[in-house]
Amino acid sequence: MHHVTPWQEGGKTTLEGCVMLCKIHHRQIHSTEWICRIRDGLPEFIPPAWVDPQRRPRRKPAPLLTTG
């Protein structure tokens, strides 16, 4: 689990304040220039400039909710 705001800086261990990452990607967030944030309730990842010079955010679209 990755705290979007580090817990040392007051980040809360809540669904709204954390993102589930595997061990490899958690290390990558902490050891590279990738940025993780929450926008509209969904995790968003901003790559370093060497991956994307425009640093466009990447995120998976929200799932469609169906009734019935």
All heavy atoms as TSV, in Angstrom:
chain	resi	resn	atom	element	x	y	z
A	1	MET	N	N	0.838	-1.161	0.000
A	1	MET	CA	C	0.000	0.000	0.000
A	1	MET	C	C	0.897	1.242	0.000
A	1	MET	O	O	1.870	1.321	0.735
A	1	MET	CB	C	-0.894	-0.002	1.240
A	1	MET	CG	C	-1.754	1.205	1.330
A	1	MET	SD	S	-2.939	1.260	2.678
A	1	MET	CE	C	-2.645	-0.123	3.665
A	2	HIS	N	N	0.553	2.207	-0.810
A	2	HIS	CA	C	1.322	3.447	-0.919
A	2	HIS	C	C	0.486	4.606	-0.410
A	2	HIS	O	O	-0.647	4.805	-0.843
A	2	HIS	CB	C	1.717	3.688	-2.379
A	2	HIS	CG	C	2.364	5.013	-2.614
A	2	HIS	ND1	N	3.631	5.311	-2.149
A	2	HIS	CD2	C	1.916	6.126	-3.250
A	2	HIS	CE1	C	3.935	6.555	-2.505
A	2	HIS	NE2	N	2.912	7.061	-3.167
A	3	HIS	N	N	1.028	5.353	0.533
A	3	HIS	CA	C	0.378	6.568	1.013
A	3	HIS	C	C	0.666	7.684	0.009
A	3	HIS	O	O	1.829	7.987	-0.244
A	3	HIS	CB	C	0.914	6.980	2.387
A	3	HIS	CG	C	0.495	6.079	3.487
A	3	HIS	ND1	N	1.128	4.880	3.752
A	3	HIS	CD2	C	-0.502	6.190	4.393
A	3	HIS	CE1	C	0.545	4.308	4.780
A	3	HIS	NE2	N	-0.456	5.069	5.193
A	4	VAL	N	N	-0.381	8.280	-0.550
A	4	VAL	CA	C	-0.193	9.356	-1.521
A	4	VAL	C	C	0.515	10.526	-0.840
A	4	VAL	O	O	1.462	11.091	-1.381
A	4	VAL	CB	C	-1.544	9.776	-2.139
A	4	VAL	CG1	C	-1.365	10.944	-3.076
A	4	VAL	CG2	C	-2.154	8.603	-2.886
A	5	THR	N	N	0.076	10.895	0.348
A	5	THR	CA	C	0.820	11.830	1.200
A	5	THR	C	C	1.533	10.962	2.226
A	5	THR	O	O	0.872	10.211	2.952
A	5	THR	CB	C	-0.122	12.815	1.922
A	5	THR	OG1	O	-0.841	13.550	0.940
A	5	THR	CG2	C	0.660	13.770	2.818
A	6	PRO	N	N	2.853	10.990	2.287
A	6	PRO	CA	C	3.569	10.113	3.219
A	6	PRO	C	C	3.026	10.227	4.643
A	6	PRO	O	O	2.703	11.322	5.107
A	6	PRO	CB	C	5.015	10.613	3.142
A	6	PRO	CG	C	5.116	11.265	1.801
A	6	PRO	CD	C	3.764	11.874	1.551
A	7	TRP	N	N	2.914	9.087	5.325
A	7	TRP	CA	C	2.364	9.123	6.676
A	7	TRP	C	C	3.238	9.936	7.609
A	7	TRP	O	O	2.762	10.525	8.567
A	7	TRP	CB	C	2.079	7.720	7.213
A	7	TRP	CG	C	3.269	6.819	7.352
A	7	TRP	CD1	C	3.721	5.926	6.450
A	7	TRP	CD2	C	4.147	6.735	8.472
A	7	TRP	NE1	N	4.835	5.291	6.916
A	7	TRP	CE2	C	5.123	5.764	8.163
A	7	TRP	CE3	C	4.223	7.379	9.702
A	7	TRP	CZ2	C	6.140	5.430	9.038
A	7	TRP	CZ3	C	5.244	7.038	10.569
A	7	TRP	CH2	C	6.189	6.071	10.240
A	8	GLN	N	N	4.557	10.039	7.304
A	8	GLN	CA	C	5.443	10.871	8.119
A	8	GLN	C	C	5.059	12.352	8.014
A	8	GLN	O	O	5.398	13.147	8.865
A	8	GLN	CB	C	6.911	10.729	7.696
A	8	GLN	CG	C	7.476	9.346	7.715
A	8	GLN	CD	C	7.379	8.662	6.358
A	8	GLN	OE1	O	6.378	8.754	5.666
A	8	GLN	NE2	N	8.437	7.950	5.993
A	9	GLU	N	N	4.358	12.690	6.942
A	9	GLU	CA	C	3.927	14.076	6.717
A	9	GLU	C	C	2.440	14.246	6.992
A	9	GLU	O	O	1.814	15.197	6.528
A	9	GLU	CB	C	4.252	14.484	5.284
A	9	GLU	CG	C	5.729	14.471	4.975
A	9	GLU	CD	C	6.027	14.734	3.504
A	9	GLU	OE1	O	5.145	15.217	2.772
A	9	GLU	OE2	O	7.166	14.432	3.097
A	10	GLY	N	N	1.858	13.312	7.726
A	10	GLY	CA	C	0.451	13.425	8.097
A	10	GLY	C	C	-0.517	12.689	7.194
A	10	GLY	O	O	-1.727	12.843	7.337
A	11	GLY	N	N	0.002	11.896	6.245
A	11	GLY	CA	C	-0.880	11.135	5.355
A	11	GLY	C	C	-1.704	10.129	6.126
A	11	GLY	O	O	-1.207	9.482	7.043
A	12	LYS	N	N	-2.947	10.008	5.780
A	12	LYS	CA	C	-3.863	9.106	6.469
A	12	LYS	C	C	-3.869	7.737	5.795
A	12	LYS	O	O	-3.755	7.628	4.585
A	12	LYS	CB	C	-5.281	9.680	6.437
A	12	LYS	CG	C	-5.389	11.072	6.997
A	12	LYS	CD	C	-5.627	11.038	8.465
A	12	LYS	CE	C	-5.891	12.449	8.955
A	12	LYS	NZ	N	-5.412	12.706	10.246
A	13	THR	N	N	-4.025	6.701	6.610
A	13	THR	CA	C	-4.160	5.352	6.085
A	13	THR	C	C	-5.651	5.100	5.881
A	13	THR	O	O	-6.323	4.483	6.692
A	13	THR	CB	C	-3.539	4.321	7.046
A	13	THR	OG1	O	-2.179	4.695	7.275
A	13	THR	CG2	C	-3.571	2.917	6.461
A	14	THR	N	N	-6.165	5.647	4.794
A	14	THR	CA	C	-7.572	5.508	4.431
A	14	THR	C	C	-7.656	5.135	2.956
A	14	THR	O	O	-6.680	5.264	2.218
A	14	THR	CB	C	-8.336	6.832	4.643
A	14	THR	OG1	O	-7.771	7.823	3.760
A	14	THR	CG2	C	-8.251	7.324	6.079
A	15	LEU	N	N	-8.834	4.699	2.519
A	15	LEU	CA	C	-9.003	4.389	1.105
A	15	LEU	C	C	-8.748	5.612	0.241
A	15	LEU	O	O	-8.247	5.510	-0.873
A	15	LEU	CB	C	-10.414	3.856	0.842
A	15	LEU	CG	C	-10.706	2.464	1.386
A	15	LEU	CD1	C	-12.162	2.103	1.143
A	15	LEU	CD2	C	-9.789	1.436	0.758
A	16	GLU	N	N	-9.105	6.785	0.755
A	16	GLU	CA	C	-8.914	8.013	-0.017
A	16	GLU	C	C	-7.463	8.476	-0.043
A	16	GLU	O	O	-7.077	9.277	-0.886
A	16	GLU	CB	C	-9.782	9.136	0.557
A	16	GLU	CG	C	-11.264	8.874	0.472
A	16	GLU	CD	C	-11.784	7.952	1.576
A	16	GLU	OE1	O	-11.140	7.850	2.634
A	16	GLU	OE2	O	-12.823	7.310	1.354
A	17	GLY	N	N	-6.636	7.993	0.879
A	17	GLY	CA	C	-5.266	8.460	0.985
A	17	GLY	C	C	-4.212	7.463	0.553
A	17	GLY	O	O	-3.021	7.740	0.648
A	18	CYS	N	N	-4.658	6.290	0.080
A	18	CYS	CA	C	-3.708	5.233	-0.270
A	18	CYS	C	C	-4.018	4.643	-1.635
A	18	CYS	O	O	-5.138	4.735	-2.125
A	18	CYS	CB	C	-3.756	4.117	0.771
A	18	CYS	SG	S	-3.175	4.618	2.397
A	19	VAL	N	N	-3.002	4.046	-2.217
A	19	VAL	CA	C	-3.128	3.355	-3.495
A	19	VAL	C	C	-2.476	1.988	-3.328
A	19	VAL	O	O	-1.379	1.884	-2.768
A	19	VAL	CB	C	-2.418	4.149	-4.624
A	19	VAL	CG1	C	-2.416	3.387	-5.920
A	19	VAL	CG2	C	-3.045	5.509	-4.793
A	20	MET	N	N	-3.143	0.957	-3.812
A	20	MET	CA	C	-2.564	-0.382	-3.747
A	20	MET	C	C	-1.575	-0.549	-4.896
A	20	MET	O	O	-1.927	-0.341	-6.061
A	20	MET	CB	C	-3.655	-1.445	-3.843
A	20	MET	CG	C	-4.592	-1.447	-2.658
A	20	MET	SD	S	-3.771	-1.762	-1.078
A	20	MET	CE	C	-3.281	-3.440	-1.263
A	21	LEU	N	N	-0.344	-0.871	-4.564
A	21	LEU	CA	C	0.703	-1.107	-5.552
A	21	LEU	C	C	1.409	-2.412	-5.206
A	21	LEU	O	O	1.563	-2.740	-4.028
A	21	LEU	CB	C	1.729	0.028	-5.541
A	21	LEU	CG	C	1.257	1.426	-5.917
A	21	LEU	CD1	C	2.379	2.426	-5.705
A	21	LEU	CD2	C	0.779	1.462	-7.348
A	22	CYS	N	N	1.869	-3.116	-6.218
A	22	CYS	CA	C	2.700	-4.285	-5.957
A	22	CYS	C	C	4.063	-3.790	-5.451
A	22	CYS	O	O	4.392	-2.605	-5.535
A	22	CYS	CB	C	2.852	-5.129	-7.221
A	22	CYS	SG	S	3.832	-4.343	-8.517
A	23	LYS	N	N	4.844	-4.709	-4.941
A	23	LYS	CA	C	6.141	-4.361	-4.359
A	23	LYS	C	C	7.047	-3.628	-5.356
A	23	LYS	O	O	7.676	-2.626	-5.024
A	23	LYS	CB	C	6.838	-5.628	-3.856
A	23	LYS	CG	C	8.152	-5.370	-3.167
A	23	LYS	CD	C	8.857	-6.679	-2.818
A	23	LYS	CE	C	8.520	-7.091	-1.428
A	23	LYS	NZ	N	9.304	-8.271	-0.986
A	24	ILE	N	N	7.094	-4.105	-6.591
A	24	ILE	CA	C	7.971	-3.492	-7.600
A	24	ILE	C	C	7.563	-2.051	-7.882
A	24	ILE	O	O	8.398	-1.143	-7.892
A	24	ILE	CB	C	7.963	-4.328	-8.894
A	24	ILE	CG1	C	8.660	-5.669	-8.650
A	24	ILE	CG2	C	8.621	-3.574	-10.048
A	24	ILE	CD1	C	8.487	-6.666	-9.773
A	25	HIS	N	N	6.275	-1.821	-8.098
A	25	HIS	CA	C	5.832	-0.464	-8.421
A	25	HIS	C	C	5.886	0.460	-7.209
A	25	HIS	O	O	6.120	1.662	-7.346
A	25	HIS	CB	C	4.440	-0.500	-9.052
A	25	HIS	CG	C	4.479	-1.043	-10.433
A	25	HIS	ND1	N	3.885	-2.238	-10.771
A	25	HIS	CD2	C	5.083	-0.587	-11.558
A	25	HIS	CE1	C	4.110	-2.478	-12.057
A	25	HIS	NE2	N	4.848	-1.497	-12.556
A	26	HIS	N	N	5.709	-0.091	-6.004
A	26	HIS	CA	C	5.849	0.729	-4.803
A	26	HIS	C	C	7.292	1.231	-4.677
A	26	HIS	O	O	7.533	2.409	-4.392
A	26	HIS	CB	C	5.438	-0.073	-3.575
A	26	HIS	CG	C	5.229	0.761	-2.365
A	26	HIS	ND1	N	5.385	0.273	-1.105
A	26	HIS	CD2	C	4.870	2.067	-2.215
A	26	HIS	CE1	C	5.144	1.231	-0.231
A	26	HIS	NE2	N	4.834	2.330	-0.882
A	27	ARG	N	N	8.242	0.356	-4.917
A	27	ARG	CA	C	9.654	0.776	-4.880
A	27	ARG	C	C	9.948	1.806	-5.967
A	27	ARG	O	O	10.694	2.757	-5.755
A	27	ARG	CB	C	10.569	-0.428	-5.058
A	27	ARG	CG	C	10.652	-1.298	-3.853
A	27	ARG	CD	C	11.615	-2.429	-4.086
A	27	ARG	NE	N	11.631	-3.332	-2.953
A	27	ARG	CZ	C	12.063	-4.555	-3.012
A	27	ARG	NH1	N	12.538	-5.045	-4.131
A	27	ARG	NH2	N	12.042	-5.321	-1.943
A	28	GLN	N	N	9.343	1.596	-7.140
A	28	GLN	CA	C	9.573	2.522	-8.252
A	28	GLN	C	C	9.064	3.928	-7.912
A	28	GLN	O	O	9.730	4.918	-8.202
A	28	GLN	CB	C	8.884	1.993	-9.509
A	28	GLN	CG	C	9.235	2.766	-10.746
A	28	GLN	CD	C	8.635	2.126	-11.991
A	28	GLN	OE1	O	7.544	1.569	-11.952
A	28	GLN	NE2	N	9.359	2.211	-13.084
A	29	ILE	N	N	7.909	4.026	-7.295
A	29	ILE	CA	C	7.365	5.337	-6.911
A	29	ILE	C	C	8.320	6.047	-5.955
A	29	ILE	O	O	8.533	7.248	-6.047
A	29	ILE	CB	C	5.966	5.176	-6.265
A	29	ILE	CG1	C	4.928	4.833	-7.323
A	29	ILE	CG2	C	5.553	6.417	-5.487
A	29	ILE	CD1	C	4.565	5.950	-8.269
A	30	HIS	N	N	8.910	5.285	-5.027
A	30	HIS	CA	C	9.789	5.897	-4.027
A	30	HIS	C	C	11.214	6.153	-4.530
A	30	HIS	O	O	11.919	6.983	-3.958
A	30	HIS	CB	C	9.843	5.020	-2.767
A	30	HIS	CG	C	8.629	5.148	-1.921
A	30	HIS	ND1	N	8.392	6.236	-1.118
A	30	HIS	CD2	C	7.561	4.330	-1.773
A	30	HIS	CE1	C	7.245	6.084	-0.496
A	30	HIS	NE2	N	6.712	4.933	-0.881
A	31	SER	N	N	11.613	5.477	-5.582
A	31	SER	CA	C	13.020	5.600	-5.994
A	31	SER	C	C	13.217	6.265	-7.354
A	31	SER	O	O	14.344	6.366	-7.825
A	31	SER	CB	C	13.682	4.222	-6.007
A	31	SER	OG	O	13.069	3.401	-6.975
A	32	THR	N	N	12.142	6.696	-7.982
A	32	THR	CA	C	12.252	7.360	-9.277
A	32	THR	C	C	11.438	8.651	-9.251
A	32	THR	O	O	10.936	9.052	-8.213
A	32	THR	CB	C	11.733	6.453	-10.418
A	32	THR	OG1	O	10.328	6.249	-10.251
A	32	THR	CG2	C	12.462	5.123	-10.460
A	33	GLU	N	N	11.303	9.265	-10.401
A	33	GLU	CA	C	10.593	10.540	-10.483
A	33	GLU	C	C	9.107	10.390	-10.800
A	33	GLU	O	O	8.428	11.364	-11.092
A	33	GLU	CB	C	11.265	11.418	-11.543
A	33	GLU	CG	C	12.690	11.785	-11.183
A	33	GLU	CD	C	13.395	12.538	-12.286
A	33	GLU	OE1	O	12.726	13.213	-13.088
A	33	GLU	OE2	O	14.624	12.418	-12.360
A	34	TRP	N	N	8.579	9.155	-10.744
A	34	TRP	CA	C	7.141	8.969	-10.924
A	34	TRP	C	C	6.414	9.630	-9.764
A	34	TRP	O	O	6.889	9.621	-8.629
A	34	TRP	CB	C	6.795	7.483	-10.955
A	34	TRP	CG	C	7.040	6.819	-12.267
A	34	TRP	CD1	C	8.205	6.262	-12.687
A	34	TRP	CD2	C	6.099	6.654	-13.321
A	34	TRP	NE1	N	8.056	5.754	-13.948
A	34	TRP	CE2	C	6.760	5.972	-14.371
A	34	TRP	CE3	C	4.763	7.007	-13.500
A	34	TRP	CZ2	C	6.131	5.637	-15.563
A	34	TRP	CZ3	C	4.134	6.665	-14.684
A	34	TRP	CH2	C	4.820	5.999	-15.702
A	35	ILE	N	N	5.256	10.203	-10.038
A	35	ILE	CA	C	4.428	10.835	-9.011
A	35	ILE	C	C	3.084	10.120	-8.990
A	35	ILE	O	O	2.520	9.810	-10.035
A	35	ILE	CB	C	4.221	12.334	-9.316
A	35	ILE	CG1	C	5.555	13.066	-9.238
A	35	ILE	CG2	C	3.193	12.951	-8.365
A	35	ILE	CD1	C	5.494	14.497	-9.731
A	36	CYS	N	N	2.576	9.876	-7.806
A	36	CYS	CA	C	1.266	9.270	-7.630
A	36	CYS	C	C	0.377	10.278	-6.914
A	36	CYS	O	O	0.801	10.899	-5.934
A	36	CYS	CB	C	1.395	7.990	-6.808
A	36	CYS	SG	S	-0.183	7.213	-6.444
A	37	ARG	N	N	-0.849	10.439	-7.409
A	37	ARG	CA	C	-1.807	11.321	-6.746
A	37	ARG	C	C	-3.207	10.758	-6.958
A	37	ARG	O	O	-3.412	9.862	-7.767
A	37	ARG	CB	C	-1.701	12.744	-7.278
A	37	ARG	CG	C	-2.093	12.900	-8.734
A	37	ARG	CD	C	-1.883	14.320	-9.209
A	37	ARG	NE	N	-2.317	14.458	-10.612
A	37	ARG	CZ	C	-2.080	15.512	-11.346
A	37	ARG	NH1	N	-1.385	16.515	-10.851
A	37	ARG	NH2	N	-2.516	15.578	-12.592
A	38	ILE	N	N	-4.145	11.285	-6.209
A	38	ILE	CA	C	-5.544	10.901	-6.352
A	38	ILE	C	C	-6.268	12.077	-6.991
A	38	ILE	O	O	-6.144	13.217	-6.542
A	38	ILE	CB	C	-6.186	10.587	-4.984
A	38	ILE	CG1	C	-5.432	9.488	-4.251
A	38	ILE	CG2	C	-7.663	10.251	-5.148
A	38	ILE	CD1	C	-5.638	8.106	-4.783
A	39	ARG	N	N	-7.012	11.798	-8.058
A	39	ARG	CA	C	-7.818	12.835	-8.708
A	39	ARG	C	C	-9.192	12.246	-8.989
A	39	ARG	O	O	-9.301	11.166	-9.553
A	39	ARG	CB	C	-7.160	13.301	-10.006
A	39	ARG	CG	C	-7.859	14.525	-10.616
A	39	ARG	CD	C	-7.078	15.097	-11.784
A	39	ARG	NE	N	-6.938	14.183	-12.887
A	39	ARG	CZ	C	-7.747	14.172	-13.952
A	39	ARG	NH1	N	-8.735	15.016	-14.065
A	39	ARG	NH2	N	-7.544	13.287	-14.911
A	40	ASP	N	N	-10.219	12.946	-8.557
A	40	ASP	CA	C	-11.599	12.470	-8.713
A	40	ASP	C	C	-11.781	11.077	-8.113
A	40	ASP	O	O	-12.505	10.242	-8.652
A	40	ASP	CB	C	-12.017	12.457	-10.187
A	40	ASP	CG	C	-11.942	13.830	-10.843
A	40	ASP	OD1	O	-12.165	14.838	-10.143
A	40	ASP	OD2	O	-11.644	13.885	-12.046
A	41	GLY	N	N	-11.077	10.806	-7.022
A	41	GLY	CA	C	-11.211	9.530	-6.335
A	41	GLY	C	C	-10.462	8.369	-6.957
A	41	GLY	O	O	-10.555	7.245	-6.478
A	42	LEU	N	N	-9.698	8.624	-8.027
A	42	LEU	CA	C	-8.954	7.560	-8.693
A	42	LEU	C	C	-7.460	7.855	-8.679
A	42	LEU	O	O	-7.054	9.012	-8.791
A	42	LEU	CB	C	-9.410	7.414	-10.147
A	42	LEU	CG	C	-10.840	6.944	-10.362
A	42	LEU	CD1	C	-11.209	7.044	-11.835
A	42	LEU	CD2	C	-11.015	5.526	-9.863
A	43	PRO	N	N	-6.629	6.810	-8.565
A	43	PRO	CA	C	-5.184	7.042	-8.615
A	43	PRO	C	C	-4.754	7.482	-10.010
A	43	PRO	O	O	-5.299	7.054	-11.016
A	43	PRO	CB	C	-4.578	5.688	-8.256
A	43	PRO	CG	C	-5.649	4.704	-8.481
A	43	PRO	CD	C	-6.957	5.412	-8.362
A	44	GLU	N	N	-3.781	8.360	-10.013
A	44	GLU	CA	C	-3.239	8.891	-11.261
A	44	GLU	C	C	-1.717	8.903	-11.116
A	44	GLU	O	O	-1.207	9.261	-10.060
A	44	GLU	CB	C	-3.780	10.302	-11.453
A	44	GLU	CG	C	-3.437	10.952	-12.737
A	44	GLU	CD	C	-4.198	12.248	-12.925
A	44	GLU	OE1	O	-3.852	13.232	-12.260
A	44	GLU	OE2	O	-5.136	12.248	-13.717
A	45	PHE	N	N	-1.025	8.511	-12.158
A	45	PHE	CA	C	0.431	8.412	-12.115
A	45	PHE	C	C	1.026	9.329	-13.168
A	45	PHE	O	O	0.626	9.305	-14.325
A	45	PHE	CB	C	0.865	6.964	-12.343
A	45	PHE	CG	C	0.319	6.037	-11.309
A	45	PHE	CD1	C	-0.900	5.401	-11.491
A	45	PHE	CD2	C	1.003	5.844	-10.127
A	45	PHE	CE1	C	-1.422	4.568	-10.517
A	45	PHE	CE2	C	0.489	5.012	-9.145
A	45	PHE	CZ	C	-0.727	4.378	-9.343
A	46	ILE	N	N	1.994	10.134	-12.756
A	46	ILE	CA	C	2.649	11.072	-13.659
A	46	ILE	C	C	4.066	10.561	-13.891
A	46	ILE	O	O	4.851	10.429	-12.952
A	46	ILE	CB	C	2.666	12.490	-13.065
A	46	ILE	CG1	C	1.225	12.928	-12.794
A	46	ILE	CG2	C	3.387	13.458	-13.999
A	46	ILE	CD1	C	1.106	14.191	-11.994
A	47	PRO	N	N	4.388	10.239	-15.139
A	47	PRO	CA	C	5.704	9.671	-15.427
A	47	PRO	C	C	6.804	10.731	-15.413
A	47	PRO	O	O	6.533	11.919	-15.597
A	47	PRO	CB	C	5.539	9.089	-16.833
A	47	PRO	CG	C	4.480	9.921	-17.458
A	47	PRO	CD	C	3.552	10.321	-16.346
A	48	PRO	N	N	8.039	10.298	-15.227
A	48	PRO	CA	C	9.156	11.234	-15.335
A	48	PRO	C	C	9.316	11.703	-16.781
A	48	PRO	O	O	8.816	11.071	-17.715
A	48	PRO	CB	C	10.357	10.413	-14.875
A	48	PRO	CG	C	9.946	8.999	-14.973
A	48	PRO	CD	C	8.463	8.937	-14.901
A	49	ALA	N	N	10.029	12.786	-16.969
A	49	ALA	CA	C	10.202	13.380	-18.297
A	49	ALA	C	C	10.895	12.431	-19.269
A	49	ALA	O	O	10.629	12.481	-20.459
A	49	ALA	CB	C	10.979	14.686	-18.195
A	50	TRP	N	N	11.743	11.536	-18.788
A	50	TRP	CA	C	12.415	10.620	-19.715
A	50	TRP	C	C	11.454	9.576	-20.280
A	50	TRP	O	O	11.725	8.975	-21.307
A	50	TRP	CB	C	13.642	9.965	-19.081
A	50	TRP	CG	C	13.378	9.145	-17.866
A	50	TRP	CD1	C	13.406	9.567	-16.566
A	50	TRP	CD2	C	13.076	7.746	-17.823
A	50	TRP	NE1	N	13.120	8.531	-15.719
A	50	TRP	CE2	C	12.912	7.392	-16.467
A	50	TRP	CE3	C	12.915	6.763	-18.782
A	50	TRP	CZ2	C	12.599	6.109	-16.050
A	50	TRP	CZ3	C	12.604	5.474	-18.368
A	50	TRP	CH2	C	12.454	5.164	-17.022
A	51	VAL	N	N	10.313	9.356	-19.627
A	51	VAL	CA	C	9.286	8.457	-20.151
A	51	VAL	C	C	8.332	9.230	-21.054
A	51	VAL	O	O	7.966	8.770	-22.125
A	51	VAL	CB	C	8.500	7.785	-19.003
A	51	VAL	CG1	C	7.309	7.005	-19.529
A	51	VAL	CG2	C	9.411	6.882	-18.184
A	52	ASP	N	N	7.922	10.415	-20.596
A	52	ASP	CA	C	6.999	11.269	-21.343
A	52	ASP	C	C	7.415	12.715	-21.105
A	52	ASP	O	O	7.186	13.254	-20.029
A	52	ASP	CB	C	5.570	11.043	-20.882
A	52	ASP	CG	C	4.559	11.928	-21.587
A	52	ASP	OD1	O	4.944	12.718	-22.473
A	52	ASP	OD2	O	3.368	11.837	-21.246
A	53	PRO	N	N	8.061	13.358	-22.083
A	53	PRO	CA	C	8.533	14.735	-21.891
A	53	PRO	C	C	7.435	15.714	-21.464
A	53	PRO	O	O	7.713	16.696	-20.777
A	53	PRO	CB	C	9.103	15.119	-23.262
A	53	PRO	CG	C	9.485	13.820	-23.876
A	53	PRO	CD	C	8.458	12.830	-23.393
A	54	GLN	N	N	6.176	15.430	-21.821
A	54	GLN	CA	C	5.080	16.316	-21.411
A	54	GLN	C	C	4.503	15.927	-20.054
A	54	GLN	O	O	3.651	16.637	-19.524
A	54	GLN	CB	C	3.992	16.312	-22.473
A	54	GLN	CG	C	4.467	16.912	-23.775
A	54	GLN	CD	C	3.395	16.863	-24.848
A	54	GLN	OE1	O	2.401	16.160	-24.739
A	54	GLN	NE2	N	3.613	17.625	-25.900
A	55	ARG	N	N	4.965	14.825	-19.494
A	55	ARG	CA	C	4.543	14.339	-18.175
A	55	ARG	C	C	3.023	14.277	-18.046
A	55	ARG	O	O	2.434	14.714	-17.077
A	55	ARG	CB	C	5.171	15.171	-17.061
A	55	ARG	CG	C	6.701	15.130	-17.133
A	55	ARG	CD	C	7.359	15.534	-15.893
A	55	ARG	NE	N	7.235	14.422	-14.937
A	55	ARG	CZ	C	7.511	14.539	-13.657
A	55	ARG	NH1	N	7.934	15.669	-13.172
A	55	ARG	NH2	N	7.378	13.512	-12.858
A	56	ARG	N	N	2.388	13.674	-19.051
A	56	ARG	CA	C	0.927	13.532	-19.046
A	56	ARG	C	C	0.506	12.486	-18.018
A	56	ARG	O	O	1.057	11.376	-17.995
A	56	ARG	CB	C	0.437	13.116	-20.426
A	56	ARG	CG	C	0.607	14.218	-21.468
A	56	ARG	CD	C	0.245	13.695	-22.826
A	56	ARG	NE	N	1.325	12.791	-23.255
A	56	ARG	CZ	C	1.872	12.806	-24.455
A	56	ARG	NH1	N	1.435	13.622	-25.379
A	56	ARG	NH2	N	2.850	11.988	-24.752
A	57	PRO	N	N	-0.474	12.814	-17.175
A	57	PRO	CA	C	-0.958	11.852	-16.182
A	57	PRO	C	C	-1.546	10.609	-16.850
A	57	PRO	O	O	-2.140	10.685	-17.922
A	57	PRO	CB	C	-2.048	12.621	-15.436
A	57	PRO	CG	C	-1.738	14.051	-15.681
A	57	PRO	CD	C	-1.123	14.109	-17.049
A	58	ARG	N	N	-1.359	9.479	-16.188
A	58	ARG	CA	C	-1.884	8.207	-16.674
A	58	ARG	C	C	-2.803	7.645	-15.602
A	58	ARG	O	O	-2.472	7.652	-14.419
A	58	ARG	CB	C	-0.748	7.224	-16.928
A	58	ARG	CG	C	0.167	7.719	-18.008
A	58	ARG	CD	C	1.400	6.891	-18.088
A	58	ARG	NE	N	2.272	7.473	-19.109
A	58	ARG	CZ	C	3.088	6.773	-19.848
A	58	ARG	NH1	N	3.197	5.491	-19.689
A	58	ARG	NH2	N	3.841	7.386	-20.756
A	59	ARG	N	N	-3.953	7.170	-16.044
A	59	ARG	CA	C	-4.874	6.549	-15.108
A	59	ARG	C	C	-5.824	5.632	-15.836
A	59	ARG	O	O	-6.057	5.783	-17.025
A	59	ARG	CB	C	-5.630	7.585	-14.301
A	59	ARG	CG	C	-6.579	8.418	-15.108
A	59	ARG	CD	C	-7.094	9.583	-14.312
A	59	ARG	NE	N	-8.514	9.485	-14.100
A	59	ARG	CZ	C	-9.179	10.220	-13.241
A	59	ARG	NH1	N	-8.554	11.087	-12.494
A	59	ARG	NH2	N	-10.463	10.115	-13.100
A	60	LYS	N	N	-6.333	4.689	-15.096
A	60	LYS	CA	C	-7.318	3.766	-15.639
A	60	LYS	C	C	-8.689	4.422	-15.469
A	60	LYS	O	O	-8.983	4.972	-14.405
A	60	LYS	CB	C	-7.249	2.447	-14.871
A	60	LYS	CG	C	-8.116	1.373	-15.431
A	60	LYS	CD	C	-7.879	0.071	-14.677
A	60	LYS	CE	C	-8.756	-1.018	-15.248
A	60	LYS	NZ	N	-8.535	-2.279	-14.546
A	61	PRO	N	N	-9.537	4.378	-16.474
A	61	PRO	CA	C	-10.851	4.998	-16.346
A	61	PRO	C	C	-11.684	4.348	-15.243
A	61	PRO	O	O	-11.497	3.167	-14.933
A	61	PRO	CB	C	-11.509	4.804	-17.707
A	61	PRO	CG	C	-10.527	4.117	-18.575
A	61	PRO	CD	C	-9.325	3.768	-17.766
A	62	ALA	N	N	-12.588	5.112	-14.678
A	62	ALA	CA	C	-13.495	4.573	-13.652
A	62	ALA	C	C	-14.366	3.490	-14.276
A	62	ALA	O	O	-14.788	3.608	-15.418
A	62	ALA	CB	C	-14.359	5.695	-13.083
A	63	PRO	N	N	-14.638	2.431	-13.522
A	63	PRO	CA	C	-15.494	1.373	-14.070
A	63	PRO	C	C	-16.924	1.880	-14.235
A	63	PRO	O	O	-17.397	2.726	-13.481
A	63	PRO	CB	C	-15.410	0.276	-13.004
A	63	PRO	CG	C	-15.009	0.980	-11.757
A	63	PRO	CD	C	-14.191	2.155	-12.175
A	64	LEU	N	N	-17.594	1.352	-15.236
A	64	LEU	CA	C	-18.994	1.702	-15.454
A	64	LEU	C	C	-19.837	0.927	-14.441
A	64	LEU	O	O	-19.660	-0.259	-14.262
A	64	LEU	CB	C	-19.423	1.345	-16.870
A	64	LEU	CG	C	-18.723	2.094	-17.997
A	64	LEU	CD1	C	-19.186	1.543	-19.359
A	64	LEU	CD2	C	-19.032	3.577	-17.921
A	65	LEU	N	N	-20.737	1.633	-13.804
A	65	LEU	CA	C	-21.623	0.992	-12.844
A	65	LEU	C	C	-22.932	0.657	-13.538
A	65	LEU	O	O	-23.523	1.493	-14.209
A	65	LEU	CB	C	-21.866	1.915	-11.655
A	65	LEU	CG	C	-20.623	2.323	-10.872
A	65	LEU	CD1	C	-20.983	3.275	-9.753
A	65	LEU	CD2	C	-19.959	1.082	-10.282
A	66	THR	N	N	-23.347	-0.576	-13.383
A	66	THR	CA	C	-24.608	-0.989	-13.985
A	66	THR	C	C	-25.584	-1.397	-12.891
A	66	THR	O	O	-25.169	-1.799	-11.797
A	66	THR	CB	C	-24.409	-2.171	-14.959
A	66	THR	OG1	O	-23.851	-3.267	-14.222
A	66	THR	CG2	C	-23.490	-1.788	-16.098
A	67	THR	N	N	-26.849	-1.278	-13.167
A	67	THR	CA	C	-27.862	-1.692	-12.208
A	67	THR	C	C	-28.599	-2.885	-12.775
A	67	THR	O	O	-28.717	-3.055	-13.978
A	67	THR	CB	C	-28.855	-0.551	-11.934
A	67	THR	OG1	O	-29.460	-0.169	-13.160
A	67	THR	CG2	C	-28.162	0.651	-11.318
A	68	GLY	N	N	-29.106	-3.682	-11.897
A	68	GLY	CA	C	-29.925	-4.786	-12.353
A	68	GLY	C	C	-29.311	-6.057	-12.080
A	68	GLY	O	O	-29.046	-7.038	-12.262
